[in-house]
Amino acid sequence: MKRPLPMKLRELQDTYRKNEYMLRPYLLKDGNVHPVAIICPGGGYRRVCSFIEGHPYARKLNKMGYHAVVVYYRVRNQAVYPKPQEDLARAIREVRSHAQQWKLDMEGYSLWGSSAGGHLAGSFGTEAMGWKQFGLPRPGAVILSYPVVTMGTKTHQSSKNYHIGAYASEEYVNLTSIEKQITESYPPTFLWWGDCDSTVDPDNSRMLKAALEESGVPCICREYKGVDHGIGIGKGLPCEGWFEDAVQFWMNHR
């Protein structure tokens, strides 16, 4: 059996990966139909950190009985809105086209995103930037880990610079700020973050929580004390267990 690459090599592979769209499926081989999760790792719209928030998530989902696919979307000089969203739409279409072959149950598929990948997945839950704009089915649930949410004053500046530019107009900032695009049609959302996030201001998630609750969107929103950014599954940390709770939330809403 092929052994997985060591973490450091996976990190280097992600850092120097060719800057283009790619889809990597993680499929169960038991011959049965299973629900599918579509995963957008983070990386500040500079790279796609599959080694933290892609591969480990997909493998854990497989162990829990679900198919998963990891989306490698365009970054750096190709991350300008709406190119990453176009890549995610392409991924969902590709996954749907293989549903029978790969034995995927697409009903109520889940969309996972972390950090800047959380902005991508989160934006796809909106009508203005996502599923409706691309003529695709709405996700059954959106799972967001310490996401970049706003392109306003509390943004992660590097993500904003790559995605819409440092000096984007107020109109463009409002369009691409997820908290300003939440309506009652937004998918059920599981959102979590750490209060010690030193990369993405925790107010990003707090603003999204307020917008979800104001619009009546079914959601679970959790802030974990003493937790920083980019910790993925978070084994051994105060947030441990969020992953299992997120899967249960998805199953309750698909």
C-alpha positions in Angstrom: 0.0 0.0 0.0 1.3 3.5 -0.9 2.5 5.3 2.2 1.5 9.0 2.7 4.2 11.6 2.4 5.6 13.0 5.6 4.0 16.3 6.7 7.0 18.4 5.8 7.1 17.0 2.2 3.3 17.6 1.9 3.8 21.2 3.0 6.5 21.7 0.4 4.4 20.0 -2.3 1.5 22.4 -1.5 3.8 25.5 -1.5 5.3 24.7 -4.9 2.3 23.2 -6.6 1.5 24.5 -10.0 -1.0 27.4 -9.7 -4.0 25.9 -11.4 -7.3 24.2 -10.6 -7.2 20.6 -9.5 -9.6 18.2 -7.8 -8.3 15.4 -5.6 -10.9 12.8 -4.6 -10.8 10.6 -1.5 -13.2 7.9 -2.2 -14.4 4.9 -0.2 -13.9 1.6 -1.9 -16.7 -0.4 -0.4 -19.0 -0.2 -3.4 -21.7 1.6 -1.5 -23.1 5.1 -2.1 -22.1 7.7 0.5 -22.6 11.4 1.1 -19.8 13.7 -0.1 -17.9 16.6 1.5 -16.1 19.2 -0.7 -13.1 20.8 1.0 -11.4 24.1 0.5 -8.2 24.3 2.5 -6.8 27.7 3.6 -3.6 29.5 2.7 -4.4 33.2 2.6 -5.3 33.0 -1.2 -1.5 32.6 -1.5 -1.4 28.8 -1.5 -3.7 25.9 -0.8 -2.7 24.3 2.6 -4.0 20.8 1.9 -1.5 19.3 4.3 -3.3 20.9 7.2 -6.9 21.4 6.2 -7.4 19.2 3.2 -5.8 15.7 3.4 -6.4 15.2 7.2 -10.0 16.3 6.9 -10.6 14.0 3.9 -9.0 11.0 5.6 -11.0 11.6 8.7 -14.2 11.8 6.8 -13.4 8.6 5.0 -12.9 6.9 8.4 -16.3 8.2 9.4 -18.0 6.7 6.3 -18.0 9.7 3.8 -16.5 10.5 0.5 -14.5 13.6 0.3 -12.8 15.8 -2.4 -10.2 18.5 -1.9 -10.3 21.5 -4.2 -7.0 23.1 -5.3 -8.2 26.6 -6.5 -6.2 29.3 -8.1 -4.1 31.5 -5.8 -1.6 34.4 -5.7 -1.8 36.4 -8.9 -4.7 34.3 -10.1 -6.8 34.6 -6.9 -8.6 37.7 -8.1 -12.4 37.5 -7.5 -14.2 35.5 -8.9 -11.6 33.1 -10.2 -11.4 30.9 -6.9 -15.3 30.9 -6.9 -15.2 29.8 -10.5 -12.8 27.0 -9.6 -15.1 25.8 -6.7 -18.1 25.9 -9.1 -16.1 23.8 -11.6 -15.2 21.3 -8.8 -18.9 20.9 -7.8 -19.9 20.3 -11.4 -17.1 17.8 -11.8 -18.1 16.0 -8.7 -21.7 15.9 -9.8 -20.7 14.6 -13.2 -18.9 11.6 -11.5 -21.7 10.9 -8.9 -22.7 7.6 -10.4 -19.2 6.4 -11.2 -17.8 7.4 -7.8 -21.0 6.3 -5.9 -21.6 9.8 -4.5 -24.9 10.8 -2.8 -24.9 14.5 -3.8 -28.1 15.3 -1.9 -27.2 17.8 0.7 -23.5 17.8 0.0 -21.4 19.7 2.5 -18.9 22.4 1.8 -15.9 22.8 4.1 -13.5 25.8 4.3 -10.7 26.9 6.6 -9.2 30.4 6.8 -9.1 31.9 3.3 -10.7 28.6 2.1 -13.4 29.5 4.6 -13.9 32.7 2.7 -14.2 30.8 -0.5 -16.6 28.2 0.9 -18.5 30.8 2.8 -18.9 33.1 -0.2 -20.2 30.1 -2.2 -23.0 29.8 0.3 -24.3 33.3 -0.7 -26.6 33.9 -3.6 -24.5 36.8 -4.9 -21.2 35.0 -5.1 -22.0 31.3 -5.1 -24.4 28.5 -5.7 -27.3 30.5 -7.2 -25.0 32.7 -9.3 -23.5 29.5 -10.9 -26.8 27.7 -11.2 -25.8 24.9 -8.8 -27.6 23.2 -5.9 -27.3 24.8 -2.6 -25.0 23.0 -0.1 -26.8 21.1 2.6 -24.4 22.6 5.1 -21.4 24.9 5.2 -18.6 24.0 7.7 -16.2 26.9 8.4 -13.0 26.8 10.5 -11.5 30.2 11.6 -12.6 31.8 8.3 -11.7 35.0 6.7 -15.1 36.6 6.4 -15.0 40.3 5.8 -13.0 42.3 3.2 -13.6 45.4 5.4 -11.6 46.9 8.2 -11.3 43.6 10.2 -10.1 41.6 7.1 -7.0 39.4 6.8 -5.1 42.0 4.7 -3.0 39.5 2.7 -6.1 37.6 1.6 -7.9 40.8 0.7 -4.8 42.0 -1.3 -4.8 38.8 -3.4 -8.6 38.5 -3.8 -9.8 42.0 -4.5 -6.8 44.3 -4.1 -5.7 46.5 -1.3 -7.6 49.5 -2.6 -10.8 47.9 -3.8 -13.9 50.1 -4.0 -16.5 50.1 -1.1 -19.0 48.5 -3.5 -16.5 45.6 -4.2 -15.6 45.3 -0.5 -19.3 45.0 0.4 -19.9 42.4 -2.4 -17.1 40.1 -1.2 -17.7 40.5 2.5 -19.7 37.4 3.5 -21.3 39.0 6.5 -23.0 41.6 4.2 -24.4 38.9 1.9 -26.2 36.6 4.4 -29.9 36.1 3.7 -32.4 33.6 5.0 -31.4 31.3 2.0 -27.9 30.8 3.3 -27.1 27.1 4.0 -27.1 25.8 7.6 -23.7 26.6 9.0 -21.3 25.2 11.5 -18.8 27.9 12.4 -15.9 27.8 14.9 -12.8 29.8 15.8 -10.3 30.5 18.5 -10.3 33.6 20.7 -6.5 33.7 20.4 -6.4 33.7 16.6 -3.2 35.7 15.8 -3.8 35.5 12.0 -7.4 36.2 11.3 -9.2 38.6 13.7 -11.8 36.6 15.6 -14.2 39.4 14.9 -14.5 37.9 11.4 -16.3 34.9 12.8 -18.2 37.0 15.4 -19.6 39.2 12.6 -20.7 36.2 10.6 -22.3 34.7 13.7 -24.3 37.9 14.2 -25.4 37.9 10.5 -26.4 34.3 10.5 -28.5 34.7 13.7 -30.1 37.9 12.5 -31.2 36.2 9.2 -32.5 33.1 11.1 -30.0 30.7 9.4 -29.7 27.4 11.3 -26.2 27.5 12.8 -23.9 26.3 15.5 -21.2 28.9 16.3 -18.4 28.1 18.8 -15.5 30.2 20.1 -12.8 28.2 21.8 -10.6 29.8 24.5 -6.8 29.6 24.1 -7.0 28.4 20.4 -4.9 30.0 17.7 -5.2 29.8 13.9 -4.3 27.1 11.4 -4.6 24.1 13.7 -6.9 22.0 11.5 -8.5 19.1 13.4 -7.0 20.4 16.6 -6.2 17.1 18.4 -5.3 17.7 22.0 -6.6 21.3 22.0 -9.7 22.8 23.6 -11.5 22.6 20.2 -11.0 18.9 19.9 -14.2 17.2 18.9 -15.4 20.1 16.7 -14.9 17.8 13.6 -17.3 15.1 14.9 -19.8 17.7 15.9 -19.6 19.4 12.4 -20.3 16.0 10.7 -23.3 15.5 13.0 -24.6 19.0 12.2 -24.2 18.2 8.4 -26.1 14.9 8.8 -28.9 16.8 10.7 -29.4 19.2 7.8 -28.7 17.4 4.6 
